[in-house]
Amino acid sequence: MPAIFLFSNALIAPTSAALATMTLLDSIHLAATWMLVGLIWVVQILVYPQFRRVAPAEFRDYHFAHCFRIGLIVAPLLFIEATTAAWLLYAGQRTLTFILSTGLIPVVWLSTAVFQAPIHTRLMRGFDTPLIERLLLTNWIRTLAWTARGILVSLTLL
């Protein structure tokens, strides 16, 4: 019986032939992408809304610790995702779904650079409800882009 990835048999149940042809590189790329998808949903639904509940007097320390710790998780995964995507392109992966999924990497990175990173920089000064709300709103760009990436990569590699 093939392993069922992601949500259910109806969404993605790779055939034994697909599993047999899946390379280690494919597996690493798929895993890194879905780890980032899972992480961004936790951040969007749990972590960022929780910012609202931190006492203003403690927010700076809380936010700094969040940024430091999340960076320890996200940075290696971003590196792995981008590197394996480039490697797969170099190795000849040219399906439309993979090209589209790879095109979403700059969307995520640009959203981070243009919206989320500057907001986090400003939040380092202290609690600011409108900034937290803007962070929640703009983070949907990354959440939806990474989710679409995960689906497209799965359709490509499974």
C-alpha positions as CSV (number, residue, x, y, z in Angstrom):
1,M,0.0,0.0,0.0
2,P,1.6,3.4,-1.0
3,A,2.2,6.0,1.6
4,I,-0.4,8.8,1.7
5,F,1.1,12.2,1.8
6,L,-0.4,15.4,3.1
7,F,-4.1,15.3,3.7
8,S,-5.9,12.3,2.3
9,N,-6.0,9.6,-0.3
10,A,-8.2,11.8,-2.4
11,L,-5.6,14.6,-2.6
12,I,-2.3,12.8,-3.0
13,A,-1.7,9.1,-3.0
14,P,1.4,8.4,-5.0
15,T,1.5,5.3,-7.1
16,S,4.2,2.7,-6.4
17,A,5.8,3.7,-9.7
18,A,5.9,7.3,-8.6
19,L,7.5,6.4,-5.3
20,A,10.0,4.1,-7.1
21,T,11.2,7.0,-9.4
22,M,11.3,9.6,-6.6
23,T,14.9,10.6,-5.9
24,L,16.5,11.6,-2.7
25,L,16.7,15.2,-4.1
26,D,12.9,15.1,-4.8
27,S,12.2,13.9,-1.3
28,I,14.4,16.5,0.3
29,H,12.8,19.3,-1.7
30,L,9.3,18.0,-1.0
31,A,10.0,17.7,2.7
32,A,11.6,21.2,3.0
33,T,8.7,22.8,1.1
34,W,6.0,21.1,3.3
35,M,7.9,21.9,6.5
36,L,7.8,25.5,5.5
37,V,4.1,25.2,4.5
38,G,3.3,23.8,7.9
39,L,5.4,26.3,9.7
40,I,3.9,29.3,7.9
41,W,0.4,28.1,8.8
42,V,1.4,27.8,12.5
43,V,2.8,31.3,12.4
44,Q,-0.3,32.7,10.6
45,I,-2.9,31.0,12.8
46,L,-1.1,30.7,16.2
47,V,2.1,32.7,16.6
48,Y,1.3,36.1,15.1
49,P,-2.2,36.3,16.6
50,Q,-0.6,35.5,20.0
51,F,1.4,38.7,19.7
52,R,-1.8,40.6,20.6
53,R,-1.8,38.9,24.0
54,V,1.7,39.8,25.1
55,A,1.9,42.5,27.7
56,P,3.3,45.7,26.1
57,A,6.0,45.9,28.9
58,E,7.2,42.4,27.8
59,F,6.7,42.6,24.1
60,R,10.2,43.7,23.0
61,D,11.8,40.7,24.7
62,Y,9.1,38.3,23.6
63,H,9.3,39.5,20.0
64,F,13.1,39.5,19.9
65,A,13.1,35.9,21.2
66,H,10.5,34.9,18.6
67,C,12.6,36.4,15.7
68,F,15.8,34.8,16.9
69,R,14.3,31.3,17.4
70,I,12.1,31.3,14.3
71,G,15.2,32.3,12.3
72,L,17.0,29.2,13.5
73,I,14.3,27.0,12.1
74,V,13.4,29.0,8.9
75,A,16.9,29.9,7.6
76,P,18.1,26.3,7.0
77,L,14.8,25.3,5.5
78,L,14.8,28.3,3.1
79,F,18.3,27.4,2.1
80,I,17.4,23.8,1.5
81,E,14.2,24.7,-0.4
82,A,15.9,27.2,-2.7
83,T,19.0,25.0,-3.3
84,T,17.1,21.8,-4.1
85,A,14.8,23.8,-6.4
86,A,17.8,25.1,-8.3
87,W,19.3,21.7,-8.4
88,L,16.2,20.1,-9.7
89,L,15.9,22.8,-12.4
90,Y,19.6,22.2,-13.3
91,A,18.9,18.4,-13.4
92,G,16.2,19.0,-16.0
93,Q,13.0,19.3,-14.0
94,R,11.0,21.4,-16.4
95,T,7.3,20.5,-15.9
96,L,4.9,23.5,-15.8
97,T,3.9,22.7,-12.3
98,F,7.5,22.8,-11.1
99,I,8.3,26.0,-12.9
100,L,5.2,27.6,-11.4
101,S,6.1,26.4,-7.9
102,T,9.7,27.7,-8.3
103,G,8.3,31.0,-9.4
104,L,6.6,31.3,-6.0
105,I,9.9,31.3,-4.1
106,P,10.7,34.9,-5.1
107,V,7.1,35.8,-4.2
108,V,7.6,34.5,-0.6
109,W,11.1,36.1,-0.3
110,L,9.9,39.5,-1.7
111,S,6.9,39.5,0.6
112,T,9.3,38.9,3.5
113,A,11.7,41.6,2.4
114,V,9.0,44.2,1.5
115,F,6.4,43.6,4.2
116,Q,7.2,41.2,7.0
117,A,10.9,42.1,7.7
118,P,10.3,45.8,8.0
119,I,7.3,45.2,10.2
120,H,9.3,43.0,12.5
121,T,12.1,45.6,12.6
122,R,9.5,48.2,13.7
123,L,8.0,45.8,16.3
124,M,11.5,45.5,17.9
125,R,10.8,49.0,19.3
126,G,7.7,47.7,21.2
127,F,4.1,46.6,21.1
128,D,2.1,48.2,18.3
129,T,-1.4,46.9,17.6
130,P,-1.7,48.3,14.1
131,L,1.6,46.9,13.1
132,I,0.7,43.4,14.5
133,E,-2.5,43.6,12.4
134,R,-0.6,44.6,9.3
135,L,1.8,41.7,9.9
136,L,-1.2,39.3,10.1
137,L,-2.7,40.7,7.0
138,T,0.4,40.8,4.8
139,N,1.6,37.4,6.0
140,W,-1.3,35.8,4.1
141,I,0.8,36.5,0.9
142,R,3.5,34.1,2.2
143,T,0.9,31.6,3.6
144,L,-1.0,31.3,0.4
145,A,2.1,31.3,-1.8
146,W,3.8,28.6,0.2
147,T,0.6,26.5,0.3
148,A,0.3,26.8,-3.5
149,R,4.0,25.8,-3.8
150,G,3.5,22.8,-1.6
151,I,0.6,21.6,-3.8
152,L,2.4,22.3,-7.0
153,V,5.6,20.5,-5.9
154,S,3.5,17.6,-4.7
155,L,1.7,17.4,-8.1
156,T,5.1,17.5,-9.8
157,L,7.1,15.1,-7.7
158,L,4.5,12.6,-6.5
